């Protein structure tokens, strides 16, 4: 896994979560649970990179985050080119984090 960078996202609660950013082709090791962010990463005029959140979800096994996703056509529509992960083994905590981030960032493809 070649990490491109890191980013910190704040939830509506005020809690901050540090995500590692990877290319959209990255495969993760089996058994790694966490929150994931599908995003469009691009460079600003000042040379810094930014992210547009497209979808936020969670998985008990992030290795399943490769290949077809039920929101794949939406990802393509908004130019997804990276996936970001926040490692978290607790399913209840992952669900809370996802809700916290969705409420704050309103990703395009979360219903």
Backbone as XML, in Angstrom:
<?xml version="1.0"?>
<chain id="A" units="angstrom">
  <residue number="1" name="UNK">
    <atom name="N" x="0.849" y="-1.183" z="0.000"/>
    <atom name="CA" x="0.000" y="0.000" z="0.000"/>
    <atom name="C" x="0.888" y="1.238" z="0.000"/>
  </residue>
  <residue number="2" name="UNK">
    <atom name="N" x="0.696" y="2.081" z="-0.976"/>
    <atom name="CA" x="1.451" y="3.323" z="-1.041"/>
    <atom name="C" x="0.566" y="4.487" z="-0.646"/>
  </residue>
  <residue number="3" name="UNK">
    <atom name="N" x="0.785" y="4.972" z="0.561"/>
    <atom name="CA" x="0.002" y="6.084" z="1.068"/>
    <atom name="C" x="0.410" y="7.359" z="0.341"/>
  </residue>
  <residue number="4" name="UNK">
    <atom name="N" x="-0.590" y="8.117" z="-0.144"/>
    <atom name="CA" x="-0.325" y="9.380" z="-0.827"/>
    <atom name="C" x="-0.129" y="10.514" z="0.170"/>
  </residue>
  <residue number="5" name="UNK">
    <atom name="N" x="-0.928" y="10.502" z="1.220"/>
    <atom name="CA" x="-0.913" y="11.592" z="2.184"/>
    <atom name="C" x="-1.827" y="11.233" z="3.351"/>
  </residue>
  <residue number="6" name="UNK">
    <atom name="N" x="-2.091" y="12.201" z="4.195"/>
    <atom name="CA" x="-3.079" y="12.069" z="5.256"/>
    <atom name="C" x="-3.963" y="13.309" z="5.242"/>
  </residue>
  <residue number="7" name="UNK">
    <atom name="N" x="-5.138" y="13.173" z="5.828"/>
    <atom name="CA" x="-6.037" y="14.313" z="5.983"/>
    <atom name="C" x="-6.804" y="14.124" z="7.286"/>
  </residue>
  <residue number="8" name="UNK">
    <atom name="N" x="-7.229" y="15.212" z="7.848"/>
    <atom name="CA" x="-8.037" y="15.156" z="9.060"/>
    <atom name="C" x="-9.411" y="15.700" z="8.747"/>
  </residue>
  <residue number="9" name="UNK">
    <atom name="N" x="-10.426" y="14.914" z="9.054"/>
    <atom name="CA" x="-11.811" y="15.339" z="8.861"/>
    <atom name="C" x="-12.458" y="15.520" z="10.217"/>
  </residue>
  <residue number="10" name="UNK">
    <atom name="N" x="-13.201" y="16.597" z="10.353"/>
    <atom name="CA" x="-13.923" y="16.846" z="11.589"/>
    <atom name="C" x="-15.380" y="16.476" z="11.390"/>
  </residue>
  <residue number="11" name="UNK">
    <atom name="N" x="-15.954" y="15.844" z="12.394"/>
    <atom name="CA" x="-17.367" y="15.515" z="12.367"/>
    <atom name="C" x="-18.193" y="16.656" z="12.932"/>
  </residue>
  <residue number="12" name="UNK">
    <atom name="N" x="-19.509" y="16.534" z="12.824"/>
    <atom name="CA" x="-20.408" y="17.544" z="13.360"/>
    <atom name="C" x="-20.254" y="17.652" z="14.880"/>
  </residue>
  <residue number="13" name="UNK">
    <atom name="N" x="-19.771" y="16.574" z="15.506"/>
    <atom name="CA" x="-19.569" y="16.541" z="16.955"/>
    <atom name="C" x="-18.384" y="17.392" z="17.410"/>
  </residue>
  <residue number="14" name="UNK">
    <atom name="N" x="-17.519" y="17.745" z="16.446"/>
    <atom name="CA" x="-16.283" y="18.454" z="16.777"/>
    <atom name="C" x="-15.093" y="17.522" z="16.897"/>
  </residue>
  <residue number="15" name="UNK">
    <atom name="N" x="-15.346" y="16.215" z="16.875"/>
    <atom name="CA" x="-14.276" y="15.213" z="16.925"/>
    <atom name="C" x="-13.529" y="15.192" z="15.589"/>
  </residue>
  <residue number="16" name="UNK">
    <atom name="N" x="-12.202" y="15.028" z="15.641"/>
    <atom name="CA" x="-11.373" y="14.951" z="14.436"/>
    <atom name="C" x="-10.904" y="13.526" z="14.207"/>
  </residue>
  <residue number="17" name="UNK">
    <atom name="N" x="-10.839" y="13.131" z="12.937"/>
    <atom name="CA" x="-10.424" y="11.785" z="12.554"/>
    <atom name="C" x="-9.336" y="11.900" z="11.489"/>
  </residue>
  <residue number="18" name="UNK">
    <atom name="N" x="-8.196" y="11.260" z="11.722"/>
    <atom name="CA" x="-7.077" y="11.313" z="10.777"/>
    <atom name="C" x="-7.158" y="10.126" z="9.821"/>
  </residue>
  <residue number="19" name="UNK">
    <atom name="N" x="-7.310" y="10.418" z="8.541"/>
    <atom name="CA" x="-7.423" y="9.413" z="7.488"/>
    <atom name="C" x="-6.133" y="9.349" z="6.682"/>
  </residue>
  <residue number="20" name="UNK">
    <atom name="N" x="-5.758" y="8.130" z="6.279"/>
    <atom name="CA" x="-4.670" y="7.933" z="5.331"/>
    <atom name="C" x="-5.281" y="7.903" z="3.935"/>
  </residue>
  <residue number="21" name="UNK">
    <atom name="N" x="-4.635" y="8.570" z="2.985"/>
    <atom name="CA" x="-5.149" y="8.693" z="1.623"/>
    <atom name="C" x="-4.359" y="7.763" z="0.691"/>
  </residue>
  <residue number="22" name="UNK">
    <atom name="N" x="-5.108" y="6.992" z="-0.114"/>
    <atom name="CA" x="-4.524" y="6.047" z="-1.071"/>
    <atom name="C" x="-5.182" y="6.226" z="-2.432"/>
  </residue>
  <residue number="23" name="UNK">
    <atom name="N" x="-4.518" y="5.755" z="-3.473"/>
    <atom name="CA" x="-5.131" y="5.781" z="-4.802"/>
    <atom name="C" x="-6.357" y="4.869" z="-4.809"/>
  </residue>
  <residue number="24" name="UNK">
    <atom name="N" x="-7.230" y="5.073" z="-5.753"/>
    <atom name="CA" x="-8.459" y="4.274" z="-5.806"/>
    <atom name="C" x="-8.189" y="2.811" z="-6.147"/>
  </residue>
  <residue number="25" name="UNK">
    <atom name="N" x="-6.994" y="2.479" z="-6.664"/>
    <atom name="CA" x="-6.655" y="1.096" z="-7.008"/>
    <atom name="C" x="-6.064" y="0.317" z="-5.837"/>
  </residue>
  <residue number="26" name="UNK">
    <atom name="N" x="-5.808" y="0.955" z="-4.728"/>
    <atom name="CA" x="-5.156" y="0.311" z="-3.591"/>
    <atom name="C" x="-6.018" y="-0.804" z="-3.011"/>
  </residue>
  <residue number="27" name="UNK">
    <atom name="N" x="-5.360" y="-1.914" z="-2.704"/>
    <atom name="CA" x="-6.013" y="-3.038" z="-2.029"/>
    <atom name="C" x="-5.480" y="-3.066" z="-0.595"/>
  </residue>
  <residue number="28" name="UNK">
    <atom name="N" x="-6.383" y="-3.273" z="0.359"/>
    <atom name="CA" x="-5.998" y="-3.308" z="1.764"/>
    <atom name="C" x="-5.918" y="-4.746" z="2.252"/>
  </residue>
  <residue number="29" name="UNK">
    <atom name="N" x="-5.135" y="-4.948" z="3.296"/>
    <atom name="CA" x="-4.961" y="-6.305" z="3.818"/>
    <atom name="C" x="-6.257" y="-6.808" z="4.454"/>
  </residue>
  <residue number="30" name="UNK">
    <atom name="N" x="-6.442" y="-8.077" z="4.370"/>
    <atom name="CA" x="-7.639" y="-8.727" z="4.883"/>
    <atom name="C" x="-7.720" y="-8.589" z="6.400"/>
  </residue>
  <residue number="31" name="UNK">
    <atom name="N" x="-8.928" y="-8.357" z="6.903"/>
    <atom name="CA" x="-9.164" y="-8.297" z="8.337"/>
    <atom name="C" x="-8.998" y="-6.927" z="8.963"/>
  </residue>
  <residue number="32" name="UNK">
    <atom name="N" x="-8.647" y="-5.932" z="8.166"/>
    <atom name="CA" x="-8.467" y="-4.567" z="8.667"/>
    <atom name="C" x="-9.805" y="-3.846" z="8.614"/>
  </residue>
  <residue number="33" name="UNK">
    <atom name="N" x="-10.358" y="-3.492" z="9.760"/>
    <atom name="CA" x="-11.647" y="-2.807" z="9.818"/>
    <atom name="C" x="-11.466" y="-1.307" z="9.901"/>
  </residue>
  <residue number="34" name="UNK">
    <atom name="N" x="-12.436" y="-0.566" z="9.364"/>
    <atom name="CA" x="-12.334" y="0.882" z="9.467"/>
    <atom name="C" x="-13.420" y="1.632" z="8.739"/>
  </residue>
  <residue number="35" name="UNK">
    <atom name="N" x="-13.309" y="2.937" z="8.835"/>
    <atom name="CA" x="-14.186" y="3.870" z="8.130"/>
    <atom name="C" x="-13.451" y="4.242" z="6.848"/>
  </residue>
  <residue number="36" name="UNK">
    <atom name="N" x="-14.192" y="4.349" z="5.748"/>
    <atom name="CA" x="-13.560" y="4.742" z="4.491"/>
    <atom name="C" x="-14.280" y="5.927" z="3.866"/>
  </residue>
  <residue number="37" name="UNK">
    <atom name="N" x="-13.507" y="6.690" z="3.150"/>
    <atom name="CA" x="-13.991" y="7.866" z="2.441"/>
    <atom name="C" x="-13.573" y="7.723" z="0.986"/>
  </residue>
  <residue number="38" name="UNK">
    <atom name="N" x="-14.549" y="7.743" z="0.097"/>
    <atom name="CA" x="-14.271" y="7.793" z="-1.337"/>
    <atom name="C" x="-14.317" y="9.277" z="-1.697"/>
  </residue>
  <residue number="39" name="UNK">
    <atom name="N" x="-13.277" y="9.761" z="-2.378"/>
    <atom name="CA" x="-13.180" y="11.205" z="-2.608"/>
    <atom name="C" x="-12.529" y="11.529" z="-3.943"/>
  </residue>
  <residue number="40" name="UNK">
    <atom name="N" x="-12.682" y="12.778" z="-4.324"/>
    <atom name="CA" x="-11.948" y="13.335" z="-5.458"/>
    <atom name="C" x="-10.847" y="14.201" z="-4.858"/>
  </residue>
  <residue number="41" name="UNK">
    <atom name="N" x="-9.613" y="13.855" z="-5.157"/>
    <atom name="CA" x="-8.446" y="14.592" z="-4.666"/>
    <atom name="C" x="-7.888" y="15.409" z="-5.811"/>
  </residue>
  <residue number="42" name="UNK">
    <atom name="N" x="-7.671" y="16.692" z="-5.562"/>
    <atom name="CA" x="-7.129" y="17.550" z="-6.609"/>
    <atom name="C" x="-6.302" y="18.678" z="-6.017"/>
  </residue>
  <residue number="43" name="UNK">
    <atom name="N" x="-5.463" y="19.268" z="-6.888"/>
    <atom name="CA" x="-4.547" y="20.316" z="-6.466"/>
    <atom name="C" x="-5.190" y="21.683" z="-6.649"/>
  </residue>
  <residue number="44" name="UNK">
    <atom name="N" x="-5.020" y="22.521" z="-5.643"/>
    <atom name="CA" x="-5.499" y="23.899" z="-5.689"/>
    <atom name="C" x="-4.454" y="24.792" z="-6.370"/>
  </residue>
  <residue number="45" name="UNK">
    <atom name="N" x="-4.813" y="26.015" z="-6.669"/>
    <atom name="CA" x="-3.886" y="26.943" z="-7.317"/>
    <atom name="C" x="-2.630" y="27.191" z="-6.490"/>
  </residue>
  <residue number="46" name="UNK">
    <atom name="N" x="-2.750" y="27.127" z="-5.163"/>
    <atom name="CA" x="-1.589" y="27.358" z="-4.290"/>
    <atom name="C" x="-0.671" y="26.136" z="-4.183"/>
  </residue>
  <residue number="47" name="UNK">
    <atom name="N" x="-1.017" y="25.050" z="-4.893"/>
    <atom name="CA" x="-0.197" y="23.847" z="-4.904"/>
    <atom name="C" x="-0.579" y="22.812" z="-3.856"/>
  </residue>
  <residue number="48" name="UNK">
    <atom name="N" x="-1.468" y="23.155" z="-2.941"/>
    <atom name="CA" x="-1.918" y="22.212" z="-1.924"/>
    <atom name="C" x="-3.035" y="21.347" z="-2.491"/>
  </residue>
  <residue number="49" name="UNK">
    <atom name="N" x="-3.196" y="20.160" z="-1.911"/>
    <atom name="CA" x="-4.254" y="19.248" z="-2.340"/>
    <atom name="C" x="-5.465" y="19.394" z="-1.422"/>
  </residue>
  <residue number="50" name="UNK">
    <atom name="N" x="-6.640" y="19.105" z="-1.964"/>
    <atom name="CA" x="-7.872" y="19.093" z="-1.191"/>
    <atom name="C" x="-8.712" y="17.901" z="-1.621"/>
  </residue>
  <residue number="51" name="UNK">
    <atom name="N" x="-9.726" y="17.586" z="-0.834"/>
    <atom name="CA" x="-10.609" y="16.460" z="-1.108"/>
    <atom name="C" x="-12.053" y="16.913" z="-1.163"/>
  </residue>
  <residue number="52" name="UNK">
    <atom name="N" x="-12.805" y="16.374" z="-2.127"/>
    <atom name="CA" x="-14.264" y="16.497" z="-2.149"/>
    <atom name="C" x="-14.814" y="15.153" z="-1.709"/>
  </residue>
  <residue number="53" name="UNK">
    <atom name="N" x="-15.464" y="15.081" z="-0.544"/>
    <atom name="CA" x="-16.037" y="13.814" z="-0.088"/>
    <atom name="C" x="-17.168" y="13.354" z="-1.008"/>
  </residue>
  <residue number="54" name="UNK">
    <atom name="N" x="-17.095" y="12.123" z="-1.468"/>
    <atom name="CA" x="-18.106" y="11.567" z="-2.361"/>
    <atom name="C" x="-18.960" y="10.529" z="-1.633"/>
  </residue>
  <residue number="55" name="UNK">
    <atom name="N" x="-18.327" y="9.712" z="-0.793"/>
    <atom name="CA" x="-19.068" y="8.677" z="-0.061"/>
    <atom name="C" x="-18.300" y="8.328" z="1.203"/>
  </residue>
  <residue number="56" name="UNK">
    <atom name="N" x="-19.015" y="8.119" z="2.299"/>
    <atom name="CA" x="-18.411" y="7.684" z="3.557"/>
    <atom name="C" x="-19.123" y="6.411" z="4.002"/>
  </residue>
  <residue number="57" name="UNK">
    <atom name="N" x="-18.335" y="5.393" z="4.337"/>
    <atom name="CA" x="-18.896" y="4.124" z="4.784"/>
    <atom name="C" x="-17.969" y="3.444" z="5.763"/>
  </residue>
  <residue number="58" name="UNK">
    <atom name="N" x="-18.327" y="2.235" z="6.163"/>
    <atom name="CA" x="-17.492" y="1.474" z="7.083"/>
    <atom name="C" x="-17.562" y="-0.002" z="6.737"/>
  </residue>
  <residue number="59" name="UNK">
    <atom name="N" x="-16.472" y="-0.692" z="7.015"/>
    <atom name="CA" x="-16.390" y="-2.123" z="6.757"/>
    <atom name="C" x="-15.598" y="-2.813" z="7.861"/>
  </residue>
  <residue number="60" name="UNK">
    <atom name="N" x="-16.003" y="-4.013" z="8.195"/>
    <atom name="CA" x="-15.238" y="-4.826" z="9.130"/>
    <atom name="C" x="-13.967" y="-5.348" z="8.469"/>
  </residue>
  <residue number="61" name="UNK">
    <atom name="N" x="-13.967" y="-5.398" z="7.124"/>
    <atom name="CA" x="-12.824" y="-5.887" z="6.360"/>
    <atom name="C" x="-12.623" y="-4.977" z="5.143"/>
  </residue>
  <residue number="62" name="UNK">
    <atom name="N" x="-11.662" y="-4.060" z="5.252"/>
    <atom name="CA" x="-11.425" y="-3.090" z="4.173"/>
    <atom name="C" x="-10.877" y="-3.722" z="2.898"/>
  </residue>
  <residue number="63" name="UNK">
    <atom name="N" x="-10.467" y="-4.993" z="2.945"/>
    <atom name="CA" x="-10.033" y="-5.649" z="1.714"/>
    <atom name="C" x="-11.209" y="-5.809" z="0.746"/>
  </residue>
  <residue number="64" name="UNK">
    <atom name="N" x="-12.430" y="-5.723" z="1.278"/>
    <atom name="CA" x="-13.634" y="-5.805" z="0.444"/>
    <atom name="C" x="-13.882" y="-4.513" z="-0.339"/>
  </residue>
  <residue number="65" name="UNK">
    <atom name="N" x="-13.093" y="-3.488" z="-0.065"/>
    <atom name="CA" x="-13.238" y="-2.186" z="-0.716"/>
    <atom name="C" x="-12.422" y="-2.156" z="-2.001"/>
  </residue>
  <residue number="66" name="UNK">
    <atom name="N" x="-12.526" y="-3.190" z="-2.783"/>
    <atom name="CA" x="-11.834" y="-3.263" z="-4.062"/>
    <atom name="C" x="-12.782" y="-3.905" z="-5.055"/>
  </residue>
  <residue number="67" name="UNK">
    <atom name="N" x="-12.904" y="-3.297" z="-6.204"/>
    <atom name="CA" x="-13.825" y="-3.816" z="-7.210"/>
    <atom name="C" x="-15.126" y="-3.049" z="-7.200"/>
  </residue>
  <residue number="68" name="UNK">
    <atom name="N" x="-16.197" y="-3.733" z="-7.512"/>
    <atom name="CA" x="-17.489" y="-3.082" z="-7.675"/>
    <atom name="C" x="-18.104" y="-2.683" z="-6.336"/>
  </residue>
  <residue number="69" name="UNK">
    <atom name="N" x="-18.636" y="-1.483" z="-6.279"/>
    <atom name="CA" x="-19.349" y="-0.962" z="-5.107"/>
    <atom name="C" x="-20.745" y="-0.583" z="-5.576"/>
  </residue>
  <residue number="70" name="UNK">
    <atom name="N" x="-21.744" y="-0.729" z="-4.730"/>
    <atom name="CA" x="-23.133" y="-0.419" z="-5.117"/>
    <atom name="C" x="-23.307" y="1.035" z="-5.566"/>
  </residue>
  <residue number="71" name="UNK">
    <atom name="N" x="-22.403" y="1.912" z="-5.181"/>
    <atom name="CA" x="-22.475" y="3.330" z="-5.559"/>
    <atom name="C" x="-21.445" y="3.690" z="-6.638"/>
  </residue>
  <residue number="72" name="UNK">
    <atom name="N" x="-20.910" y="2.683" z="-7.329"/>
    <atom name="CA" x="-19.836" y="2.889" z="-8.295"/>
    <atom name="C" x="-20.180" y="3.936" z="-9.358"/>
  </residue>
  <residue number="73" name="UNK">
    <atom name="N" x="-21.383" y="3.906" z="-9.894"/>
    <atom name="CA" x="-21.740" y="4.877" z="-10.934"/>
    <atom name="C" x="-21.758" y="6.297" z="-10.370"/>
  </residue>
  <residue number="74" name="UNK">
    <atom name="N" x="-22.167" y="6.452" z="-9.130"/>
    <atom name="CA" x="-22.145" y="7.764" z="-8.479"/>
    <atom name="C" x="-20.697" y="8.216" z="-8.264"/>
  </residue>
  <residue number="75" name="UNK">
    <atom name="N" x="-19.816" y="7.291" z="-7.868"/>
    <atom name="CA" x="-18.406" y="7.627" z="-7.685"/>
    <atom name="C" x="-17.823" y="8.170" z="-8.987"/>
  </residue>
  <residue number="76" name="UNK">
    <atom name="N" x="-18.135" y="7.499" z="-10.094"/>
    <atom name="CA" x="-17.622" y="7.915" z="-11.395"/>
    <atom name="C" x="-18.177" y="9.285" z="-11.787"/>
  </residue>
  <residue number="77" name="UNK">
    <atom name="N" x="-19.447" y="9.491" z="-11.520"/>
    <atom name="CA" x="-20.099" y="10.761" z="-11.849"/>
    <atom name="C" x="-19.372" y="11.948" z="-11.206"/>
  </residue>
  <residue number="78" name="UNK">
    <atom name="N" x="-18.891" y="11.771" z="-9.979"/>
    <atom name="CA" x="-18.241" y="12.859" z="-9.255"/>
    <atom name="C" x="-16.716" y="12.797" z="-9.284"/>
  </residue>
  <residue number="79" name="UNK">
    <atom name="N" x="-16.164" y="11.931" z="-10.109"/>
    <atom name="CA" x="-14.719" y="11.909" z="-10.337"/>
    <atom name="C" x="-13.875" y="11.322" z="-9.215"/>
  </residue>
  <residue number="80" name="UNK">
    <atom name="N" x="-14.380" y="10.317" z="-8.523"/>
    <atom name="CA" x="-13.611" y="9.695" z="-7.435"/>
    <atom name="C" x="-12.269" y="9.191" z="-7.950"/>
  </residue>
  <residue number="81" name="UNK">
    <atom name="N" x="-11.204" y="9.529" z="-7.223"/>
    <atom name="CA" x="-9.875" y="9.068" z="-7.628"/>
    <atom name="C" x="-9.015" y="8.618" z="-6.451"/>
  </residue>
  <residue number="82" name="UNK">
    <atom name="N" x="-9.609" y="8.573" z="-5.256"/>
    <atom name="CA" x="-8.851" y="8.075" z="-4.106"/>
    <atom name="C" x="-9.791" y="7.512" z="-3.056"/>
  </residue>
  <residue number="83" name="UNK">
    <atom name="N" x="-9.206" y="6.734" z="-2.160"/>
    <atom name="CA" x="-9.947" y="6.244" z="-1.008"/>
    <atom name="C" x="-9.093" y="6.492" z="0.219"/>
  </residue>
  <residue number="84" name="UNK">
    <atom name="N" x="-9.762" y="6.888" z="1.270"/>
    <atom name="CA" x="-9.097" y="7.246" z="2.510"/>
    <atom name="C" x="-9.625" y="6.327" z="3.596"/>
  </residue>
  <residue number="85" name="UNK">
    <atom name="N" x="-8.745" y="5.928" z="4.499"/>
    <atom name="CA" x="-9.193" y="5.024" z="5.558"/>
    <atom name="C" x="-8.789" y="5.533" z="6.944"/>
  </residue>
  <residue number="86" name="UNK">
    <atom name="N" x="-9.682" y="5.258" z="7.868"/>
    <atom name="CA" x="-9.461" y="5.497" z="9.293"/>
    <atom name="C" x="-9.651" y="4.139" z="9.956"/>
  </residue>
  <residue number="87" name="UNK">
    <atom name="N" x="-8.572" y="3.545" z="10.425"/>
    <atom name="CA" x="-8.626" y="2.198" z="10.978"/>
    <atom name="C" x="-9.339" y="2.215" z="12.328"/>
  </residue>
  <residue number="88" name="UNK">
    <atom name="N" x="-10.326" y="1.316" z="12.454"/>
    <atom name="CA" x="-11.116" y="1.208" z="13.686"/>
    <atom name="C" x="-11.730" y="-0.184" z="13.727"/>
  </residue>
  <residue number="89" name="UNK">
    <atom name="N" x="-11.400" y="-0.956" z="14.729"/>
    <atom name="CA" x="-11.884" y="-2.327" z="14.825"/>
    <atom name="C" x="-13.272" y="-2.490" z="15.415"/>
  </residue>
  <residue number="90" name="UNK">
    <atom name="N" x="-13.792" y="-1.471" z="16.091"/>
    <atom name="CA" x="-15.076" y="-1.571" z="16.785"/>
    <atom name="C" x="-16.233" y="-1.160" z="15.870"/>
  </residue>
  <residue number="91" name="UNK">
    <atom name="N" x="-17.150" y="-2.093" z="15.589"/>
    <atom name="CA" x="-18.238" y="-1.817" z="14.642"/>
    <atom name="C" x="-19.159" y="-0.698" z="15.119"/>
  </residue>
  <residue number="92" name="UNK">
    <atom name="N" x="-19.463" y="-0.634" z="16.400"/>
    <atom name="CA" x="-20.312" y="0.434" z="16.921"/>
    <atom name="C" x="-19.666" y="1.797" z="16.770"/>
  </residue>
  <residue number="93" name="UNK">
    <atom name="N" x="-18.390" y="1.858" z="17.060"/>
    <atom name="CA" x="-17.649" y="3.122" z="16.923"/>
    <atom name="C" x="-17.583" y="3.547" z="15.457"/>
  </residue>
  <residue number="94" name="UNK">
    <atom name="N" x="-17.350" y="2.574" z="14.547"/>
    <atom name="CA" x="-17.304" y="2.901" z="13.112"/>
    <atom name="C" x="-18.617" y="3.522" z="12.660"/>
  </residue>
  <residue number="95" name="UNK">
    <atom name="N" x="-19.726" y="2.944" z="13.057"/>
    <atom name="CA" x="-21.041" y="3.461" z="12.665"/>
    <atom name="C" x="-21.256" y="4.880" z="13.184"/>
  </residue>
  <residue number="96" name="UNK">
    <atom name="N" x="-20.838" y="5.156" z="14.420"/>
    <atom name="CA" x="-20.953" y="6.500" z="14.992"/>
    <atom name="C" x="-20.106" y="7.502" z="14.221"/>
  </residue>
  <residue number="97" name="UNK">
    <atom name="N" x="-18.893" y="7.098" z="13.857"/>
    <atom name="CA" x="-17.997" y="7.978" z="13.109"/>
    <atom name="C" x="-18.588" y="8.290" z="11.744"/>
  </residue>
  <residue number="98" name="UNK">
    <atom name="N" x="-19.110" y="7.274" z="11.066"/>
    <atom name="CA" x="-19.722" y="7.477" z="9.751"/>
    <atom name="C" x="-20.863" y="8.489" z="9.851"/>
  </residue>
  <residue number="99" name="UNK">
    <atom name="N" x="-21.750" y="8.307" z="10.819"/>
    <atom name="CA" x="-22.870" y="9.237" z="10.992"/>
    <atom name="C" x="-22.375" y="10.648" z="11.287"/>
  </residue>
  <residue number="100" name="UNK">
    <atom name="N" x="-21.371" y="10.768" z="12.142"/>
    <atom name="CA" x="-20.795" y="12.057" z="12.512"/>
    <atom name="C" x="-20.240" y="12.781" z="11.283"/>
  </residue>
  <residue number="101" name="UNK">
    <atom name="N" x="-19.506" y="12.042" z="10.448"/>
    <atom name="CA" x="-18.887" y="12.640" z="9.260"/>
    <atom name="C" x="-19.908" y="12.949" z="8.170"/>
  </residue>
  <residue number="102" name="UNK">
    <atom name="N" x="-20.868" y="12.060" z="7.957"/>
    <atom name="CA" x="-21.888" y="12.299" z="6.923"/>
    <atom name="C" x="-22.687" y="13.558" z="7.252"/>
  </residue>
  <residue number="103" name="UNK">
    <atom name="N" x="-23.055" y="13.709" z="8.509"/>
    <atom name="CA" x="-23.841" y="14.872" z="8.910"/>
    <atom name="C" x="-23.073" y="16.175" z="8.675"/>
  </residue>
  <residue number="104" name="UNK">
    <atom name="N" x="-21.767" y="16.146" z="8.867"/>
    <atom name="CA" x="-20.934" y="17.347" z="8.687"/>
    <atom name="C" x="-20.627" y="17.620" z="7.221"/>
  </residue>
  <residue number="105" name="UNK">
    <atom name="N" x="-20.275" y="16.580" z="6.455"/>
    <atom name="CA" x="-19.735" y="16.777" z="5.108"/>
    <atom name="C" x="-20.735" y="16.561" z="3.976"/>
  </residue>
  <residue number="106" name="UNK">
    <atom name="N" x="-21.851" y="15.903" z="4.250"/>
    <atom name="CA" x="-22.887" y="15.653" z="3.248"/>
    <atom name="C" x="-22.328" y="15.163" z="1.919"/>
  </residue>
  <residue number="107" name="UNK">
    <atom name="N" x="-21.668" y="14.000" z="1.921"/>
    <atom name="CA" x="-21.079" y="13.471" z="0.678"/>
    <atom name="C" x="-22.143" y="13.257" z="-0.407"/>
  </residue>
  <residue number="108" name="UNK">
    <atom name="N" x="-21.745" y="13.459" z="-1.644"/>
    <atom name="CA" x="-22.664" y="13.397" z="-2.779"/>
    <atom name="C" x="-23.435" y="12.080" z="-2.885"/>
  </residue>
  <residue number="109" name="UNK">
    <atom name="N" x="-22.780" y="10.967" z="-2.591"/>
    <atom name="CA" x="-23.370" y="9.659" z="-2.894"/>
    <atom name="C" x="-23.977" y="8.938" z="-1.685"/>
  </residue>
  <residue number="110" name="UNK">
    <atom name="N" x="-23.923" y="9.545" z="-0.499"/>
    <atom name="CA" x="-24.618" y="8.949" z="0.648"/>
    <atom name="C" x="-26.066" y="9.385" z="0.599"/>
  </residue>
  <residue number="111" name="UNK">
    <atom name="N" x="-26.975" y="8.433" z="0.687"/>
    <atom name="CA" x="-28.401" y="8.742" z="0.611"/>
    <atom name="C" x="-28.918" y="9.298" z="1.922"/>
  </residue>
</chain>
